[in-house]
Amino acid sequence: MLLERADQAISSTELQKNARLLLDRMADGSQDRYVVMRDNRPTAVMLPTAVYESLMTELEDLRIEAAARNRLSLSKQTQSSQRSQPLSHADMLARFGDNDS
């Protein structure tokens, strides 16, 4: 949800006129975000730097977790398919080479 309270919405004109005041409010913690509206549509979201960094860290952690889960799932699928389909002697030689020669 972009807007939780009416005071979070600001027009692009208000941002231009009062940028210093709006940024000061975010810096001192009295405002947690602003949703910049242009032509009555949300155009941008302004967040304090610490909040943005926290979101990016959490997003990266979730990406890493998703990649790990995907790799584990693929590994389990590979292991179960390999167990259920034994390799022939010829396939073993083709895969691992003939060490006798």
C-alpha positions in Angstrom: 0.0 0.0 0.0 1.5 3.3 -1.1 -0.5 5.6 1.1 -1.4 4.8 4.7 -2.2 8.4 5.6 -3.2 11.5 3.7 -0.1 13.4 4.8 2.1 11.1 2.9 0.8 12.3 -0.5 2.5 15.4 -2.0 2.2 17.0 -5.4 5.2 17.4 -7.6 4.6 21.2 -7.3 4.7 21.0 -3.5 7.9 19.0 -3.7 9.5 21.6 -5.9 8.4 24.5 -3.6 9.1 22.8 -0.3 11.9 20.3 -0.9 14.1 21.4 2.0 11.2 21.3 4.5 10.0 17.9 3.2 13.5 16.4 3.3 14.1 17.8 6.8 10.9 16.1 8.0 12.2 12.8 6.6 15.6 13.3 8.1 14.3 14.0 11.6 11.9 11.1 11.5 8.7 13.0 11.7 7.7 11.7 8.2 8.4 8.1 7.1 7.7 8.5 3.4 6.2 10.7 0.7 4.3 9.6 -2.3 4.8 12.2 -5.1 1.6 12.6 -7.1 1.6 14.0 -10.6 -1.6 14.4 -12.6 -3.4 12.7 -9.6 -1.3 9.5 -10.1 1.6 8.2 -7.9 4.8 8.9 -9.6 7.5 8.3 -7.1 8.1 7.3 -3.4 10.6 9.2 -1.2 12.0 7.2 1.7 14.6 7.9 4.3 18.0 6.4 3.3 18.0 4.0 6.2 14.6 2.6 5.2 15.7 2.3 1.6 18.9 0.5 2.5 17.0 -1.9 4.8 14.5 -2.7 2.0 17.4 -3.4 -0.5 19.2 -5.6 2.1 16.0 -7.6 2.7 15.3 -7.9 -1.0 18.8 -9.2 -1.6 18.5 -11.7 1.3 15.2 -13.0 -0.2 16.8 -13.3 -3.7 19.6 -15.4 -2.2 17.2 -17.5 -0.2 15.1 -18.1 -3.3 18.2 -19.1 -5.3 19.3 -21.5 -2.6 15.8 -23.1 -2.4 15.8 -23.5 -6.2 19.2 -25.1 -6.2 18.2 -27.5 -3.4 15.1 -28.4 -5.2 17.0 -29.1 -8.4 19.6 -31.1 -6.5 16.9 -33.2 -4.9 15.2 -33.8 -8.3 18.5 -34.7 -9.9 19.3 -37.1 -7.1 15.9 -38.8 -7.1 15.9 -39.1 -10.9 19.5 -40.5 -10.9 18.5 -43.1 -8.2 15.4 -44.2 -10.1 17.2 -44.7 -13.5 20.4 -46.8 -13.2 23.2 -46.2 -15.7 24.2 -48.9 -18.0 27.8 -50.1 -18.2 28.2 -48.3 -21.6 26.8 -45.1 -20.1 29.2 -45.3 -17.1 32.1 -45.7 -19.5 30.9 -42.8 -21.6 30.4 -40.6 -18.6 33.5 -41.5 -16.6 35.9 -42.8 -19.3 37.6 -46.1 -19.6 40.4 -46.1 -17.0 41.8 -49.5 -18.1 43.3 -48.2 -21.3 
